Amino acid sequence: MVGPIFAWRKNGSGDMELQLPENKVPNHPDNEQLAKRCSDDDFSPLDSGRRCTDVLFLLLIICSWVAMTGLGLASMGVIKSEYIKHGDPNRLVNGLDYHGNVCGVTNFVTPGGEDVINLPMAYPMPSGFFVCVESCPSTNNFDKFICEYEIQHDIDATLSAAADIGGSGVVESNNASKSIYLFYTGQKQCMPLIESTSFLGYCIPNLPLNDVLLSTNGTSNQSDVGSSPLTQEKDDAISNNATIINGTTAYNNASISVSVTAEKKATSRSDVFDMVMADVHTVRYVIFTFGCGVAVTLGIFFLIIIQLPGLLSLLVWSMIIAVDVGLVAAGYYTKGVSATWEASGRPGNEALALYYGSYALYGLAGVWCLVMLFLRKRILLAIACVKEASRAISAMPLMTVFPAAQVLSLFAFTVVWGIYMAYLASSGEIKASCMCPIFDQGFAGVVDAKVTPAPTPADTAMASNSLGSDSCGEGCFVYKELTYSTNTKYAGLYMIFVWFWTSQFIVAVGQLVVAVSVSKWYFSRDRSRVGNSTFVKSIFLVSRYHLGTAAFGALVIAIIKTIRAVLSYIQKRAAKSKIRLAVILLKVLQCLIWCLEKCLKFINKQAYIQTAIFSYSFCKAARTGFFLILRNALRISAVSIVSQVVLFIGKVFITVVSTVSGYYYLQIHFGDQLNSLMAPTLLIAICSYAVSEMFDEVFGMAISTILQCFVTDEEIFEPNKRYSPSSLSGTLDATQQKYDNKKNSSIGIDQ
């Protein structure tokens, strides 16, 4: 029988951990490297043995950016490619007319001789279809109209014939043209000029369409004005009477005035937006000051106040007790409701279910209490870790604003990536389709929508097709779909993968910088010399040595995220096909992969800390971090509970104080200048919450780093040579004697 080569023992805090043989002390042989580097009192003991890690993956991510740029330039037409077609983002945003032509893109000549490629804006008809126009109307003009191409051509021909027969003066005096336009407006094929706002290639009328929809009396049986071009127009010019539905304006003897009520409706809607934007512009500096500056200051202040003796312990234990009291109170209330329902003779088993539910809540309260008692020593260690993390960040306050640089980096990358993606997404073939909502109980609500291909879809050359309002039917509208080749689909998937990889890479770099900074603070004999310069130096160290490790860890998460994106696409396709079993299985698989992603992110975080301390490559760091978690599972659980409590309190503190103080400042100094305090206050709340999220990311990483540094310190050094601060070493002193008495009582595992 060979002697034991592994042993389970209790460490200084009472946790069970896997120990190597006695001749392999320190516990983890890799810790000898740190012990040698930390044998002196040098300020930067972690810098001397650093080396470049995972360089291959840094080269791979750089190559991925080069490939992404190549795809983007090919889709932009800068690089000619047989596999990637030249795209045009206007094809994505510009409107689609009733023929299926893309305004400003399709080379289609209307019957009137205008080319749609020169008409970039889409103007709505009362039918819900659109007509391409050169620009959106800037004012209301109910004497001029925009019509469907064929109708406009017929009207022009009719008026020309009328002028030839009776002279232009007769046509103008009898307002024959207005009469015709009003008739076709009643047929939903023309629309007067309504002041409109340009948005993504569409003209959005500032006046509701029901307020300008015209109805012509006495012409409902007329199917084609152009069939009797002169006689009918002269009769209509005298007898026609058109009214604006839901408005107060009447057209009599060819005169139109704008409905005052309708203008007020339009003005009221646009005025609200204008007033909000005016308020935001007036106090933009106040919003930035309180939403960002004050929020960051409050975050640093929070780090300082939780260092006060007893305050953090009071907050943590109060929250733990509050959870237990809440469970007991919920059980008591549930049992009381159960008794009331039973006394009132409530039918069913609801009263009995509540009765058993109350005891379940009592049981949960008891379990919570026992777990907290069992973890009390680890909670004390966790509280000490949180305090030391707050001290580390307080020594390097520049660390709290570093996430802003990450956000800016991601934004800059996303802008470039978004341009490439827009060109790639617009390189598909356009297909026009009809969507016809199916209503239940009139227009009470849409219960379904029937989508059918257009009778004659636009071809790849984007030429005209004969899709018209009659083809789609009343109440339907035309929309465009883009179909892509296999090469384009794979290119799009690759672009999504690169975005996932890069975004996770930026996050990983931030975590590594925080881990290096905090570990340098921890393993320093003279912490008064640690400051913002240490943090700046940590950025340099990560940039020089460990970008490859960040790229490796980000690659793992990016692959998982890409798989989830593909599954989501397949799930949507299965849902459209109404294959319920496949949808359920895909949802379960999505849930499992989501859990896997969370676990890998946690392991990555521990690996980055190991890299920060030991300069390990990613695989070795992940393995070391994983076994460190196993050896200190209870400690990490306690730290997770305490850190979540502290981070939640910090998030609420930063957001609420920033928002409330900003509100009162606005009320005192700008109360008479603003239309409303709601929008500026809401923006302050959003900005301060975003700052609190970034603060929590840094603080949470610092807490995890302090814990790993403490465990490493405990495993490597003798008590009199440790780097642990007094608050952390105090948690060991109480259990050190007990550990010394029982360190020989290990349970051996025979080989």
TAZI-V373835 format. One line per field, one symbol per residue. ss: DSSP state (2 for helix, 1 for strand, 0 for the rest). phi: phi as a letter, one per 40 degrees, with the letter a starting at -180 (. if undefined). A space follows every 50 residues. Layout:
ss: ???
phi: ???
This chain:
ss: 00000111110000011111022200000022222220000000000000 00002222222222222222222222000000000000022220010000 01000000100000122200111100000111100000001111111022 22222222222222220222222002222222222200011110011110 01111000222001110000000022220022222222201111000001 11001000022222222222222222222222022222222222222222 22222000002222222222222222222222222222222220000002 22222222222222222222222202222222222222222222202222 22222222222222222222222220001111111111110000111111 11100000000000000022220001111111100222222222222222 22222222222222222222220000222002222222222222222222 22222222222222222222222222000222222222222222222222 22222222222222000222222222222220222222222222222222 22222222222222222222000000022222222222222222222222 22222222222222220022200002222222222222222200001110 0
phi: .cccbbacaccccgccacbcddcbccdbdccccccccbcbbccbccccbc acbfcdccccccccccccccccccccgcbcacbbccbadcccbccbcccg cccgbccbccdcgcccccbcbbbccdchcbbcbcacccacacbbbbbcdc cccccccccccccccbgcccccccfcccccdccccccgbbaccbdbbcaf gbccccbdcccbcbbbcgbccccacccbcbccccccccccbbbccgbbcb bbfgbbbcccccccccccccccccccccccccbccccccccbcccccccc ccccccccdgccccccccccccccccccccccccccccccccccgccgbc cccccccccccccccccdcccccccdcccccccccccccccccccbcccc bcdcccccccccccccccccccccccccccbcbbbbcbbbfgbcicbaab bbccdbcccccfccbccbccccgcgcacbbbbbbcccccccccccccccd cccccccccccccccccccccccbcbccccacccccccccccccbbcccc cccccdcccccccccccccccccccccfcccccccccccccccccccccc cccdcccccccccbgccccccccccccccccbcccccccccccccccccc cccccccccccccccccccbdccbcacccccccccccccccccccccccc cccccdccccccdcccbcdcbcccccccccccdcbccccccbccccccbc c
